[in-house]
């Protein structure tokens, strides 16, 4: 049985929550995802950040992240996961302002969508973008405050 997109998203969220707990942060999950926030995270220093998790799976969508109605702000992070059933996911922890700076903006159903292509690094554009954003790859300390994970 193949899992659907909602289930795939939840698998990604559970992976992120595990990484946050490992780093000493605590995620709080809202009752409903109404503002594009999957969790509010209490960092080790007691400050809070908001996260939205986006999980993609090979081969069709790996590394192509779409965020609808994104209003970038200082404390919002987009966690982009390239999932694989057989390997550890690849994580990009991007401040929403950085996400918007590197994403293309489109209208879908007359609503704004930001599209960020990290792909799998197979094209020159993907390689270039990955190099520019390399400081955000697996940088869980942005969400936890812990530099040891």
Secondary structure, 3 states (H helix, E strand, C coil): CCCCHHHHHHHHHHHHHHHHHHCCCEEECCCCCCCCCCEEEECCCCCEEEEEEEEEECCCCCCEEEEECCCCCCCEEEEEEEEECCEEEEEEEEEHHHHHHHCEEEEECCEEEEEEECCCCCCHHHHHHHHHCHHHECCCHHHHCCCCC
